[in-house]
Amino acid sequence: MGRACEICGKSPMTGNRIVRHGLAKKKGGIGLHTTGITRRRFLPNLHRIRARVGGGVVRITVCAQCIRAGKVVKA
């Protein structure tokens, strides 16, 4: 299972990168105009750690949020 947390299942998400040009109306311009939209991926913050699972030590891929939340017991 690549690029996914083995605890919570967090995986890459998709979104847009939006490019805007122009001066904002509150700064005296005519407003911002969208000049480009590109698809992009938001990747999870994954780490390969040695964790204690079922009495043994194995290497698992876990996101940083699961490590901070204490859902994983490091070996």
PDB file with SEQRES, HELIX, SHEET and CRYST1 records, atoms N, CA, C and O in Angstrom:
SEQRES   1 A   75  MET GLY ARG ALA CYS GLU ILE CYS GLY LYS SER PRO MET          
SEQRES   2 A   75  THR GLY ASN ARG ILE VAL ARG HIS GLY LEU ALA LYS LYS          
SEQRES   3 A   75  LYS GLY GLY ILE GLY LEU HIS THR THR GLY ILE THR ARG          
SEQRES   4 A   75  ARG ARG PHE LEU PRO ASN LEU HIS ARG ILE ARG ALA ARG          
SEQRES   5 A   75  VAL GLY GLY GLY VAL VAL ARG ILE THR VAL CYS ALA GLN          
SEQRES   6 A   75  CYS ILE ARG ALA GLY LYS VAL VAL LYS ALA                      
HELIX    1 AA1 LYS A   25  LYS A   27  5                                   3    
HELIX    2 AA2 ALA A   64  ALA A   69  1                                   6    
SHEET    1 AA1 2 MET A  13  HIS A  21  0                                        
SHEET    2 AA1 2 HIS A  33  PHE A  42 -1                                        
SHEET    1 AA2 2 LEU A  46  VAL A  53  0                                        
SHEET    2 AA2 2 GLY A  56  CYS A  63 -1                                        
CRYST1    1.000    1.000    1.000  90.00  90.00  90.00 P 1           1          
ATOM      1  N   MET A   1       0.843  -1.173   0.000  1.00  0.00           N  
ATOM      2  CA  MET A   1       0.000   0.000   0.000  1.00  0.00           C  
ATOM      3  C   MET A   1       0.889   1.238   0.000  1.00  0.00           C  
ATOM      4  O   MET A   1       1.444   1.590   1.041  1.00  0.00           O  
ATOM      5  N   GLY A   2       1.036   1.899  -1.129  1.00  0.00           N  
ATOM      6  CA  GLY A   2       1.921   3.036  -1.216  1.00  0.00           C  
ATOM      7  C   GLY A   2       1.220   4.345  -0.929  1.00  0.00           C  
ATOM      8  O   GLY A   2       0.053   4.529  -1.277  1.00  0.00           O  
ATOM      9  N   ARG A   3       1.943   5.256  -0.291  1.00  0.00           N  
ATOM     10  CA  ARG A   3       1.459   6.604  -0.010  1.00  0.00           C  
ATOM     11  C   ARG A   3       0.140   6.630   0.755  1.00  0.00           C  
ATOM     12  O   ARG A   3      -0.718   7.469   0.480  1.00  0.00           O  
ATOM     13  N   ALA A   4      -0.028   5.738   1.694  1.00  0.00           N  
ATOM     14  CA  ALA A   4      -1.214   5.756   2.544  1.00  0.00           C  
ATOM     15  C   ALA A   4      -0.819   5.344   3.950  1.00  0.00           C  
ATOM     16  O   ALA A   4       0.034   4.476   4.131  1.00  0.00           O  
ATOM     17  N   CYS A   5      -1.431   5.956   4.933  1.00  0.00           N  
ATOM     18  CA  CYS A   5      -1.175   5.626   6.333  1.00  0.00           C  
ATOM     19  C   CYS A   5      -1.815   4.275   6.646  1.00  0.00           C  
ATOM     20  O   CYS A   5      -2.973   4.035   6.304  1.00  0.00           O  
ATOM     21  N   GLU A   6      -1.049   3.394   7.301  1.00  0.00           N  
ATOM     22  CA  GLU A   6      -1.566   2.065   7.616  1.00  0.00           C  
ATOM     23  C   GLU A   6      -2.462   2.072   8.846  1.00  0.00           C  
ATOM     24  O   GLU A   6      -3.104   1.064   9.139  1.00  0.00           O  
ATOM     25  N   ILE A   7      -2.522   3.182   9.573  1.00  0.00           N  
ATOM     26  CA  ILE A   7      -3.386   3.279  10.751  1.00  0.00           C  
ATOM     27  C   ILE A   7      -4.741   3.895  10.393  1.00  0.00           C  
ATOM     28  O   ILE A   7      -5.789   3.295  10.632  1.00  0.00           O  
ATOM     29  N   CYS A   8      -4.705   5.107   9.813  1.00  0.00           N  
ATOM     30  CA  CYS A   8      -5.967   5.819   9.550  1.00  0.00           C  
ATOM     31  C   CYS A   8      -6.386   5.767   8.084  1.00  0.00           C  
ATOM     32  O   CYS A   8      -7.516   6.131   7.758  1.00  0.00           O  
ATOM     33  N   GLY A   9      -5.496   5.320   7.194  1.00  0.00           N  
ATOM     34  CA  GLY A   9      -5.856   5.219   5.783  1.00  0.00           C  
ATOM     35  C   GLY A   9      -5.748   6.513   5.000  1.00  0.00           C  
ATOM     36  O   GLY A   9      -6.219   6.592   3.866  1.00  0.00           O  
ATOM     37  N   LYS A  10      -5.134   7.532   5.593  1.00  0.00           N  
ATOM     38  CA  LYS A  10      -4.986   8.813   4.899  1.00  0.00           C  
ATOM     39  C   LYS A  10      -4.137   8.614   3.645  1.00  0.00           C  
ATOM     40  O   LYS A  10      -3.078   7.987   3.696  1.00  0.00           O  
ATOM     41  N   SER A  11      -4.611   9.153   2.515  1.00  0.00           N  
ATOM     42  CA  SER A  11      -3.931   8.979   1.237  1.00  0.00           C  
ATOM     43  C   SER A  11      -3.965  10.305   0.472  1.00  0.00           C  
ATOM     44  O   SER A  11      -4.607  11.254   0.922  1.00  0.00           O  
ATOM     45  N   PRO A  12      -3.284  10.386  -0.680  1.00  0.00           N  
ATOM     46  CA  PRO A  12      -3.252  11.654  -1.422  1.00  0.00           C  
ATOM     47  C   PRO A  12      -4.649  12.134  -1.823  1.00  0.00           C  
ATOM     48  O   PRO A  12      -5.530  11.342  -2.156  1.00  0.00           O  
ATOM     49  N   MET A  13      -4.819  13.459  -1.780  1.00  0.00           N  
ATOM     50  CA  MET A  13      -6.063  14.079  -2.220  1.00  0.00           C  
ATOM     51  C   MET A  13      -5.735  14.999  -3.381  1.00  0.00           C  
ATOM     52  O   MET A  13      -4.585  15.404  -3.551  1.00  0.00           O  
ATOM     53  N   THR A  14      -6.737  15.329  -4.180  1.00  0.00           N  
ATOM     54  CA  THR A  14      -6.521  16.210  -5.319  1.00  0.00           C  
ATOM     55  C   THR A  14      -7.184  17.551  -5.074  1.00  0.00           C  
ATOM     56  O   THR A  14      -8.130  17.668  -4.295  1.00  0.00           O  
ATOM     57  N   GLY A  15      -6.665  18.561  -5.760  1.00  0.00           N  
ATOM     58  CA  GLY A  15      -7.215  19.898  -5.640  1.00  0.00           C  
ATOM     59  C   GLY A  15      -6.731  20.744  -6.797  1.00  0.00           C  
ATOM     60  O   GLY A  15      -6.253  20.217  -7.801  1.00  0.00           O  
ATOM     61  N   ASN A  16      -6.853  22.048  -6.661  1.00  0.00           N  
ATOM     62  CA  ASN A  16      -6.461  22.972  -7.711  1.00  0.00           C  
ATOM     63  C   ASN A  16      -5.426  23.960  -7.210  1.00  0.00           C  
ATOM     64  O   ASN A  16      -5.440  24.370  -6.049  1.00  0.00           O  
ATOM     65  N   ARG A  17      -4.524  24.334  -8.113  1.00  0.00           N  
ATOM     66  CA  ARG A  17      -3.615  25.449  -7.883  1.00  0.00           C  
ATOM     67  C   ARG A  17      -4.153  26.582  -8.740  1.00  0.00           C  
ATOM     68  O   ARG A  17      -4.177  26.490  -9.967  1.00  0.00           O  
ATOM     69  N   ILE A  18      -4.584  27.651  -8.083  1.00  0.00           N  
ATOM     70  CA  ILE A  18      -5.242  28.745  -8.789  1.00  0.00           C  
ATOM     71  C   ILE A  18      -4.307  29.951  -8.832  1.00  0.00           C  
ATOM     72  O   ILE A  18      -3.815  30.394  -7.795  1.00  0.00           O  
ATOM     73  N   VAL A  19      -4.059  30.489 -10.048  1.00  0.00           N  
ATOM     74  CA  VAL A  19      -3.211  31.659 -10.241  1.00  0.00           C  
ATOM     75  C   VAL A  19      -4.118  32.858 -10.488  1.00  0.00           C  
ATOM     76  O   VAL A  19      -4.976  32.836 -11.370  1.00  0.00           O  
ATOM     77  N   ARG A  20      -3.911  33.911  -9.685  1.00  0.00           N  
ATOM     78  CA  ARG A  20      -4.731  35.117  -9.834  1.00  0.00           C  
ATOM     79  C   ARG A  20      -3.819  36.314 -10.073  1.00  0.00           C  
ATOM     80  O   ARG A  20      -2.767  36.430  -9.444  1.00  0.00           O  
ATOM     81  N   HIS A  21      -4.215  37.205 -10.980  1.00  0.00           N  
ATOM     82  CA  HIS A  21      -3.474  38.423 -11.265  1.00  0.00           C  
ATOM     83  C   HIS A  21      -4.405  39.619 -11.141  1.00  0.00           C  
ATOM     84  O   HIS A  21      -5.625  39.490 -11.250  1.00  0.00           O  
ATOM     85  N   GLY A  22      -3.819  40.770 -10.915  1.00  0.00           N  
ATOM     86  CA  GLY A  22      -4.581  42.004 -10.800  1.00  0.00           C  
ATOM     87  C   GLY A  22      -4.484  42.564  -9.395  1.00  0.00           C  
ATOM     88  O   GLY A  22      -3.997  41.903  -8.478  1.00  0.00           O  
ATOM     89  N   LEU A  23      -4.947  43.769  -9.245  1.00  0.00           N  
ATOM     90  CA  LEU A  23      -4.929  44.445  -7.960  1.00  0.00           C  
ATOM     91  C   LEU A  23      -6.307  44.324  -7.314  1.00  0.00           C  
ATOM     92  O   LEU A  23      -7.328  44.546  -7.964  1.00  0.00           O  
ATOM     93  N   ALA A  24      -6.325  43.975  -6.043  1.00  0.00           N  
ATOM     94  CA  ALA A  24      -7.592  43.788  -5.329  1.00  0.00           C  
ATOM     95  C   ALA A  24      -8.408  45.083  -5.322  1.00  0.00           C  
ATOM     96  O   ALA A  24      -7.851  46.180  -5.345  1.00  0.00           O  
ATOM     97  N   LYS A  25      -9.717  44.940  -5.290  1.00  0.00           N  
ATOM     98  CA  LYS A  25     -10.594  46.113  -5.324  1.00  0.00           C  
ATOM     99  C   LYS A  25     -10.350  47.024  -4.120  1.00  0.00           C  
ATOM    100  O   LYS A  25     -10.366  48.247  -4.258  1.00  0.00           O  
ATOM    101  N   LYS A  26     -10.126  46.439  -2.945  1.00  0.00           N  
ATOM    102  CA  LYS A  26      -9.933  47.275  -1.758  1.00  0.00           C  
ATOM    103  C   LYS A  26      -8.593  48.020  -1.786  1.00  0.00           C  
ATOM    104  O   LYS A  26      -8.351  48.911  -0.972  1.00  0.00           O  
ATOM    105  N   LYS A  27      -7.729  47.641  -2.732  1.00  0.00           N  
ATOM    106  CA  LYS A  27      -6.459  48.362  -2.901  1.00  0.00           C  
ATOM    107  C   LYS A  27      -6.509  49.311  -4.085  1.00  0.00           C  
ATOM    108  O   LYS A  27      -5.483  49.868  -4.476  1.00  0.00           O  
ATOM    109  N   GLY A  28      -7.690  49.501  -4.662  1.00  0.00           N  
ATOM    110  CA  GLY A  28      -7.838  50.471  -5.740  1.00  0.00           C  
ATOM    111  C   GLY A  28      -7.836  49.878  -7.135  1.00  0.00           C  
ATOM    112  O   GLY A  28      -7.865  50.623  -8.115  1.00  0.00           O  
ATOM    113  N   GLY A  29      -7.802  48.552  -7.255  1.00  0.00           N  
ATOM    114  CA  GLY A  29      -7.784  47.934  -8.569  1.00  0.00           C  
ATOM    115  C   GLY A  29      -9.170  47.545  -9.032  1.00  0.00           C  
ATOM    116  O   GLY A  29     -10.170  47.946  -8.436  1.00  0.00           O  
ATOM    117  N   ILE A  30      -9.229  46.758 -10.101  1.00  0.00           N  
ATOM    118  CA  ILE A  30     -10.517  46.321 -10.637  1.00  0.00           C  
ATOM    119  C   ILE A  30     -10.843  44.891 -10.209  1.00  0.00           C  
ATOM    120  O   ILE A  30     -11.822  44.305 -10.671  1.00  0.00           O  
ATOM    121  N   GLY A  31     -10.022  44.340  -9.330  1.00  0.00           N  
ATOM    122  CA  GLY A  31     -10.303  43.011  -8.800  1.00  0.00           C  
ATOM    123  C   GLY A  31      -9.352  41.965  -9.345  1.00  0.00           C  
ATOM    124  O   GLY A  31      -8.700  42.169 -10.368  1.00  0.00           O  
ATOM    125  N   LEU A  32      -9.282  40.838  -8.645  1.00  0.00           N  
ATOM    126  CA  LEU A  32      -8.412  39.736  -9.048  1.00  0.00           C  
ATOM    127  C   LEU A  32      -9.083  38.906 -10.129  1.00  0.00           C  
ATOM    128  O   LEU A  32     -10.286  38.652 -10.078  1.00  0.00           O  
ATOM    129  N   HIS A  33      -8.285  38.484 -11.114  1.00  0.00           N  
ATOM    130  CA  HIS A  33      -8.797  37.649 -12.198  1.00  0.00           C  
ATOM    131  C   HIS A  33      -8.047  36.324 -12.191  1.00  0.00           C  
ATOM    132  O   HIS A  33      -6.824  36.300 -12.052  1.00  0.00           O  
ATOM    133  N   THR A  34      -8.770  35.234 -12.340  1.00  0.00           N  
ATOM    134  CA  THR A  34      -8.158  33.908 -12.425  1.00  0.00           C  
ATOM    135  C   THR A  34      -7.557  33.745 -13.808  1.00  0.00           C  
ATOM    136  O   THR A  34      -8.252  33.866 -14.817  1.00  0.00           O  
ATOM    137  N   THR A  35      -6.236  33.465 -13.849  1.00  0.00           N  
ATOM    138  CA  THR A  35      -5.566  33.333 -15.138  1.00  0.00           C  
ATOM    139  C   THR A  35      -5.070  31.917 -15.386  1.00  0.00           C  
ATOM    140  O   THR A  35      -4.580  31.619 -16.475  1.00  0.00           O  
ATOM    141  N   GLY A  36      -5.188  31.045 -14.401  1.00  0.00           N  
ATOM    142  CA  GLY A  36      -4.738  29.678 -14.620  1.00  0.00           C  
ATOM    143  C   GLY A  36      -5.203  28.763 -13.509  1.00  0.00           C  
ATOM    144  O   GLY A  36      -5.158  29.130 -12.335  1.00  0.00           O  
ATOM    145  N   ILE A  37      -5.648  27.572 -13.873  1.00  0.00           N  
ATOM    146  CA  ILE A  37      -6.044  26.554 -12.899  1.00  0.00           C  
ATOM    147  C   ILE A  37      -5.352  25.262 -13.295  1.00  0.00           C  
ATOM    148  O   ILE A  37      -5.506  24.787 -14.421  1.00  0.00           O  
ATOM    149  N   THR A  38      -4.587  24.692 -12.364  1.00  0.00           N  
ATOM    150  CA  THR A  38      -3.847  23.461 -12.611  1.00  0.00           C  
ATOM    151  C   THR A  38      -4.202  22.455 -11.531  1.00  0.00           C  
ATOM    152  O   THR A  38      -4.306  22.808 -10.356  1.00  0.00           O  
ATOM    153  N   ARG A  39      -4.388  21.206 -11.924  1.00  0.00           N  
ATOM    154  CA  ARG A  39      -4.662  20.154 -10.946  1.00  0.00           C  
ATOM    155  C   ARG A  39      -3.387  19.850 -10.171  1.00  0.00           C  
ATOM    156  O   ARG A  39      -2.292  19.885 -10.733  1.00  0.00           O  
ATOM    157  N   ARG A  40      -3.526  19.555  -8.886  1.00  0.00           N  
ATOM    158  CA  ARG A  40      -2.378  19.211  -8.065  1.00  0.00           C  
ATOM    159  C   ARG A  40      -2.781  18.153  -7.051  1.00  0.00           C  
ATOM    160  O   ARG A  40      -3.961  17.843  -6.894  1.00  0.00           O  
ATOM    161  N   ARG A  41      -1.771  17.594  -6.356  1.00  0.00           N  
ATOM    162  CA  ARG A  41      -2.020  16.554  -5.357  1.00  0.00           C  
ATOM    163  C   ARG A  41      -1.527  17.039  -4.003  1.00  0.00           C  
ATOM    164  O   ARG A  41      -0.445  17.616  -3.892  1.00  0.00           O  
ATOM    165  N   PHE A  42      -2.330  16.798  -2.978  1.00  0.00           N  
ATOM    166  CA  PHE A  42      -1.940  17.058  -1.606  1.00  0.00           C  
ATOM    167  C   PHE A  42      -1.510  15.726  -1.011  1.00  0.00           C  
ATOM    168  O   PHE A  42      -2.341  14.841  -0.810  1.00  0.00           O  
ATOM    169  N   LEU A  43      -0.202  15.571  -0.724  1.00  0.00           N  
ATOM    170  CA  LEU A  43       0.324  14.305  -0.233  1.00  0.00           C  
ATOM    171  C   LEU A  43       0.347  14.299   1.287  1.00  0.00           C  
ATOM    172  O   LEU A  43       0.644  15.325   1.899  1.00  0.00           O  
ATOM    173  N   PRO A  44       0.035  13.151   1.919  1.00  0.00           N  
ATOM    174  CA  PRO A  44       0.085  13.065   3.380  1.00  0.00           C  
ATOM    175  C   PRO A  44       1.530  13.060   3.873  1.00  0.00           C  
ATOM    176  O   PRO A  44       2.443  12.671   3.145  1.00  0.00           O  
ATOM    177  N   ASN A  45       1.726  13.493   5.108  1.00  0.00           N  
ATOM    178  CA  ASN A  45       3.053  13.544   5.726  1.00  0.00           C  
ATOM    179  C   ASN A  45       3.353  12.173   6.334  1.00  0.00           C  
ATOM    180  O   ASN A  45       3.073  11.936   7.509  1.00  0.00           O  
ATOM    181  N   LEU A  46       3.929  11.264   5.524  1.00  0.00           N  
ATOM    182  CA  LEU A  46       4.130   9.877   5.938  1.00  0.00           C  
ATOM    183  C   LEU A  46       5.561   9.621   6.392  1.00  0.00           C  
ATOM    184  O   LEU A  46       6.506  10.225   5.886  1.00  0.00           O  
ATOM    185  N   HIS A  47       5.703   8.705   7.363  1.00  0.00           N  
ATOM    186  CA  HIS A  47       7.002   8.291   7.867  1.00  0.00           C  
ATOM    187  C   HIS A  47       7.011   6.783   8.001  1.00  0.00           C  
ATOM    188  O   HIS A  47       6.014   6.179   8.396  1.00  0.00           O  
ATOM    189  N   ARG A  48       8.167   6.162   7.664  1.00  0.00           N  
ATOM    190  CA  ARG A  48       8.324   4.719   7.882  1.00  0.00           C  
ATOM    191  C   ARG A  48       8.995   4.557   9.236  1.00  0.00           C  
ATOM    192  O   ARG A  48      10.137   4.970   9.434  1.00  0.00           O  
ATOM    193  N   ILE A  49       8.258   3.941  10.173  1.00  0.00           N  
ATOM    194  CA  ILE A  49       8.791   3.777  11.520  1.00  0.00           C  
ATOM    195  C   ILE A  49       8.721   2.319  11.936  1.00  0.00           C  
ATOM    196  O   ILE A  49       7.936   1.534  11.403  1.00  0.00           O  
ATOM    197  N   ARG A  50       9.566   1.977  12.904  1.00  0.00           N  
ATOM    198  CA  ARG A  50       9.516   0.647  13.501  1.00  0.00           C  
ATOM    199  C   ARG A  50       8.552   0.732  14.671  1.00  0.00           C  
ATOM    200  O   ARG A  50       8.763   1.505  15.606  1.00  0.00           O  
ATOM    201  N   ALA A  51       7.491  -0.066  14.615  1.00  0.00           N  
ATOM    202  CA  ALA A  51       6.458  -0.001  15.640  1.00  0.00           C  
ATOM    203  C   ALA A  51       6.202  -1.385  16.214  1.00  0.00           C  
ATOM    204  O   ALA A  51       6.462  -2.404  15.574  1.00  0.00           O  
ATOM    205  N   ARG A  52       5.690  -1.395  17.424  1.00  0.00           N  
ATOM    206  CA  ARG A  52       5.354  -2.640  18.090  1.00  0.00           C  
ATOM    207  C   ARG A  52       3.916  -3.004  17.731  1.00  0.00           C  
ATOM    208  O   ARG A  52       2.976  -2.291  18.083  1.00  0.00           O  
ATOM    209  N   VAL A  53       3.756  -4.126  17.024  1.00  0.00           N  
ATOM    210  CA  VAL A  53       2.428  -4.573  16.596  1.00  0.00           C  
ATOM    211  C   VAL A  53       2.288  -6.048  16.941  1.00  0.00           C  
ATOM    212  O   VAL A  53       3.066  -6.878  16.471  1.00  0.00           O  
ATOM    213  N   GLY A  54       1.301  -6.371  17.757  1.00  0.00           N  
ATOM    214  CA  GLY A  54       1.032  -7.774  18.091  1.00  0.00           C  
ATOM    215  C   GLY A  54       2.190  -8.490  18.771  1.00  0.00           C  
ATOM    216  O   GLY A  54       2.416  -9.673  18.517  1.00  0.00           O  
ATOM    217  N   GLY A  55       2.919  -7.799  19.621  1.00  0.00           N  
ATOM    218  CA  GLY A  55       4.022  -8.430  20.339  1.00  0.00           C  
ATOM    219  C   GLY A  55       5.331  -8.446  19.581  1.00  0.00           C  
ATOM    220  O   GLY A  55       6.365  -8.776  20.163  1.00  0.00           O  
ATOM    221  N   GLY A  56       5.325  -8.099  18.288  1.00  0.00           N  
ATOM    222  CA  GLY A  56       6.546  -8.062  17.486  1.00  0.00           C  
ATOM    223  C   GLY A  56       6.825  -6.661  16.994  1.00  0.00           C  
ATOM    224  O   GLY A  56       6.021  -5.747  17.181  1.00  0.00           O  
ATOM    225  N   VAL A  57       7.989  -6.504  16.355  1.00  0.00           N  
ATOM    226  CA  VAL A  57       8.379  -5.205  15.808  1.00  0.00           C  
ATOM    227  C   VAL A  57       8.348  -5.293  14.292  1.00  0.00           C  
ATOM    228  O   VAL A  57       8.988  -6.160  13.697  1.00  0.00           O  
ATOM    229  N   VAL A  58       7.589  -4.377  13.665  1.00  0.00           N  
ATOM    230  CA  VAL A  58       7.487  -4.346  12.214  1.00  0.00           C  
ATOM    231  C   VAL A  58       7.661  -2.913  11.738  1.00  0.00           C  
ATOM    232  O   VAL A  58       7.486  -1.964  12.502  1.00  0.00           O  
ATOM    233  N   ARG A  59       8.011  -2.769  10.452  1.00  0.00           N  
ATOM    234  CA  ARG A  59       8.090  -1.445   9.841  1.00  0.00           C  
ATOM    235  C   ARG A  59       6.745  -1.120   9.210  1.00  0.00           C  
ATOM    236  O   ARG A  59       6.225  -1.895   8.408  1.00  0.00           O  
ATOM    237  N   ILE A  60       6.184   0.029   9.574  1.00  0.00           N  
ATOM    238  CA  ILE A  60       4.912   0.439   8.993  1.00  0.00           C  
ATOM    239  C   ILE A  60       5.022   1.890   8.534  1.00  0.00           C  
ATOM    240  O   ILE A  60       5.864   2.645   9.019  1.00  0.00           O  
ATOM    241  N   THR A  61       4.163   2.264   7.597  1.00  0.00           N  
ATOM    242  CA  THR A  61       4.098   3.629   7.102  1.00  0.00           C  
ATOM    243  C   THR A  61       2.935   4.324   7.797  1.00  0.00           C  
ATOM    244  O   THR A  61       1.781   3.913   7.678  1.00  0.00           O  
ATOM    245  N   VAL A  62       3.268   5.390   8.530  1.00  0.00           N  
ATOM    246  CA  VAL A  62       2.274   6.059   9.365  1.00  0.00           C  
ATOM    247  C   VAL A  62       2.357   7.562   9.133  1.00  0.00           C  
ATOM    248  O   VAL A  62       3.445   8.101   8.925  1.00  0.00           O  
ATOM    249  N   CYS A  63       1.210   8.243   9.168  1.00  0.00           N  
ATOM    250  CA  CYS A  63       1.208   9.693   9.005  1.00  0.00           C  
ATOM    251  C   CYS A  63       1.618  10.361  10.323  1.00  0.00           C  
ATOM    252  O   CYS A  63       1.508   9.766  11.395  1.00  0.00           O  
ATOM    253  N   ALA A  64       2.091  11.600  10.221  1.00  0.00           N  
ATOM    254  CA  ALA A  64       2.587  12.326  11.388  1.00  0.00           C  
ATOM    255  C   ALA A  64       1.486  12.551  12.423  1.00  0.00           C  
ATOM    256  O   ALA A  64       1.764  12.568  13.622  1.00  0.00           O  
ATOM    257  N   GLN A  65       0.246  12.722  11.977  1.00  0.00           N  
ATOM    258  CA  GLN A  65      -0.844  12.964  12.917  1.00  0.00           C  
ATOM    259  C   GLN A  65      -1.088  11.749  13.803  1.00  0.00           C  
ATOM    260  O   GLN A  65      -1.393  11.904  14.986  1.00  0.00           O  
ATOM    261  N   CYS A  66      -0.959  10.535  13.250  1.00  0.00           N  
ATOM    262  CA  CYS A  66      -1.147   9.322  14.047  1.00  0.00           C  
ATOM    263  C   CYS A  66      -0.007   9.151  15.054  1.00  0.00           C  
ATOM    264  O   CYS A  66      -0.228   8.688  16.173  1.00  0.00           O  
ATOM    265  N   ILE A  67       1.205   9.523  14.654  1.00  0.00           N  
ATOM    266  CA  ILE A  67       2.341   9.432  15.574  1.00  0.00           C  
ATOM    267  C   ILE A  67       2.142  10.401  16.732  1.00  0.00           C  
ATOM    268  O   ILE A  67       2.347  10.034  17.889  1.00  0.00           O  
ATOM    269  N   ARG A  68       1.744  11.635  16.432  1.00  0.00           N  
ATOM    270  CA  ARG A  68       1.550  12.641  17.480  1.00  0.00           C  
ATOM    271  C   ARG A  68       0.383  12.293  18.390  1.00  0.00           C  
ATOM    272  O   ARG A  68       0.416  12.595  19.583  1.00  0.00           O  
ATOM    273  N   ALA A  69      -0.655  11.660  17.837  1.00  0.00           N  
ATOM    274  CA  ALA A  69      -1.845  11.322  18.618  1.00  0.00           C  
ATOM    275  C   ALA A  69      -1.606  10.112  19.517  1.00  0.00           C  
ATOM    276  O   ALA A  69      -2.443   9.798  20.364  1.00  0.00           O  
ATOM    277  N   GLY A  70      -0.469   9.426  19.341  1.00  0.00           N  
ATOM    278  CA  GLY A  70      -0.162   8.275  20.182  1.00  0.00           C  
ATOM    279  C   GLY A  70      -0.860   7.004  19.739  1.00  0.00           C  
ATOM    280  O   GLY A  70      -1.021   6.085  20.542  1.00  0.00           O  
ATOM    281  N   LYS A  71      -1.280   6.925  18.484  1.00  0.00           N  
ATOM    282  CA  LYS A  71      -1.943   5.724  17.986  1.00  0.00           C  
ATOM    283  C   LYS A  71      -0.936   4.630  17.661  1.00  0.00           C  
ATOM    284  O   LYS A  71      -1.326   3.498  17.374  1.00  0.00           O  
ATOM    285  N   VAL A  72       0.378   4.960  17.702  1.00  0.00           N  
ATOM    286  CA  VAL A  72       1.426   4.010  17.363  1.00  0.00           C  
ATOM    287  C   VAL A  72       2.400   3.934  18.545  1.00  0.00           C  
ATOM    288  O   VAL A  72       2.758   4.957  19.128  1.00  0.00           O  
ATOM    289  N   VAL A  73       2.823   2.715  18.892  1.00  0.00           N  
ATOM    290  CA  VAL A  73       3.825   2.527  19.940  1.00  0.00           C  
ATOM    291  C   VAL A  73       5.148   2.234  19.244  1.00  0.00           C  
ATOM    292  O   VAL A  73       5.312   1.184  18.623  1.00  0.00           O  
ATOM    293  N   LYS A  74       6.092   3.170  19.353  1.00  0.00           N  
ATOM    294  CA  LYS A  74       7.385   2.992  18.700  1.00  0.00           C  
ATOM    295  C   LYS A  74       8.169   1.870  19.384  1.00  0.00           C  
ATOM    296  O   LYS A  74       8.033   1.645  20.586  1.00  0.00           O  
ATOM    297  N   ALA A  75       8.997   1.168  18.590  1.00  0.00           N  
ATOM    298  CA  ALA A  75       9.792   0.074  19.129  1.00  0.00           C  
ATOM    299  C   ALA A  75      11.015   0.653  19.835  1.00  0.00           C  
ATOM    300  O   ALA A  75      11.833  -0.097  20.368  1.00  0.00           O  
TER     301      ALA A  75                                                      
END                                                                             
